[in-house]
Amino acid sequence: MKGNTKRKSEASIGDSDPKWPKPWRVPKKGQANYAAPIIEPGDAGIWATCEMGKEGKCTAELRDLFDEYAAKLYGTSEDQIEVEDSDDEAEVDIEAEIKKEVQGMKSKTTRKEALFQPVKVDIQCVLFFKTRKPVEPVDFVHRICHDAVQGATKKHRWVKRLTPMTIMGKATVEGLEKVAQTVLQPVFHADDCPSRKFAIRPTRRNHNVMKRDEIIRQIASAVGPRHSVDLKGYDYLILVDVYRGVLGMSVVRNDFEALKQFNLAEIYNPSQPITKPEAERIKNCENTEEAEESHDAIPNRGKTGEIQASDATSQEIPNTTVGDSETRRPLATTSTSSLS
């Protein structure tokens, strides 16, 4: 009836009326309160590949695996390292101890710097973990794969290949030069360094600025003419991974092929069993001092010391796409006969 109709009250500011936006900001559910980590120049880390759609589970598996080996190799866990750091800052006097108590709550709320920090990349089946000292990526990954070959219990399901990166830099000519100086110096330019055989294996993901041949030539120039190229019988292999605007580099030993190119899935379930010559090569690299006295390699160098572009590209398989990424990998050229 007309007399019984009630008047609606006017909507106040802050109500659900779409015409009146709320004067405060409502955070979205699950919204992070800190910036997500990214790969930056100067970082060290480990690339990893996994089964498609299992990136989350693989990340958890790698956390456990890395923490286990950090405790085994460095005799400490992530939490112990953080406690030691906080003690060093506070051990001064009573006044400092009081200050520590007052600021205790603040220190607990700050985000801890982890030994291993996963970084999300927009490529399916690919992960990246930042590392910090005392972790040295090459020796760390080598030990994991060496133990796997020697019969260590498999504690993961989705992890495939691990690729250590000694240091990251900008994916530019200048950035590659700086990274090469840092990574190559201990192996190829140390005092009384013997002539070594080496090979280069570049991989590009979501990057088309620096061409593969350009990367190879620049690294070969940084190595210098005193060292020779040998694709099959290299002493050291130079790994270069380029992802978008950053690149990383590392130098691995000549048991890389025997360790299934650091592919844990292939080590535990090999399509081809490890041969006797490969086992001997692994054994010869167990001693770090013996490994440092051996040698390293990259694509063919002519008599004048120049890299032949045809040789650099002849060992490359067609481009394969994982998600929206482009990956270029050379064919495995090391045969069992060359390892004997």
CORHUVEN-V540353 format. One record per residue. PHI is phi as a letter, one per 30 degrees, with the letter a starting at -180 (* if undefined). Layout:
phi
PHI
PHI
//
This chain:
phi
*
d
d
c
d
c
d
d
d
d
d
c
d
j
d
d
e
d
d
c
d
d
d
b
c
c
d
d
d
i
d
d
c
b
d
d
d
b
d
b
e
j
d
b
a
b
d
b
c
a
d
d
i
c
d
d
d
d
d
d
d
d
e
d
d
d
d
d
d
d
d
d
d
c
i
a
c
e
d
d
d
d
d
d
d
d
d
d
d
c
d
b
a
d
e
d
d
d
d
d
d
d
c
e
d
d
d
d
d
d
d
d
d
d
d
b
b
d
b
d
c
d
b
d
i
b
b
b
c
d
b
b
e
d
d
c
e
d
d
d
d
e
d
d
d
d
d
d
d
d
j
d
d
d
c
b
b
c
d
c
c
c
b
d
b
d
a
c
b
d
d
b
d
d
d
d
d
d
d
d
d
d
d
d
e
d
c
c
b
d
d
h
d
d
d
b
c
b
b
b
b
d
b
c
b
h
b
b
d
d
d
e
d
d
d
d
d
d
d
d
d
d
d
j
d
d
c
c
c
a
d
c
c
d
d
b
c
c
c
b
c
c
b
h
c
b
b
b
b
a
b
c
d
d
c
d
d
d
d
h
h
i
c
d
d
d
d
d
b
d
d
b
d
d
d
d
e
d
d
d
d
d
d
d
c
d
d
d
d
d
d
d
d
d
b
b
a
a
e
d
c
d
d
d
j
d
d
d
d
d
d
d
c
d
c
c
d
e
e
c
c
c
i
c
c
c
b
c
b
d
d
d
c
d
c
d
d
d
d
d
//
